[in-house]
Amino acid sequence: MQIEIPKGYEALGEVLQHAVNQAAGGKGKDRHASGEPFEQQKICRIARAVGLGFPLGQAEKKIEESLRLGTRGPDELLGAINYLAAACIVMIENQPENRTR
């Protein structure tokens, strides 16, 4: 899937691409993926099992950590973006029009 970035939103697109790269490679891939698509990984499975407090709490934790880590802070914020994306995926799945009967 290719995402079209509107003019003037290139910086946002770049940050989101870094978040995808972090989830798909490196620590995210090594610790969590096991070859599964993002929406089937622990990050979403746990949110489905215990609720949205899980990914939202993890995002908050990463945000707080980013403030004390200095130059490594942006990496923590990318992780927070990925937890928020997981929350969005699960929220969208739970909308009445997306539920299977």
Secondary structure by P-SEA (a helix, b strand, c coil): cbbbbcccaaaaaaaaaaaaaaaaccccccccccccccccccaaaaaaaccaaaaaaaaaaaaaaaaaaccaaaaaaaaaaaaaaaaaaaaaaaccccccc
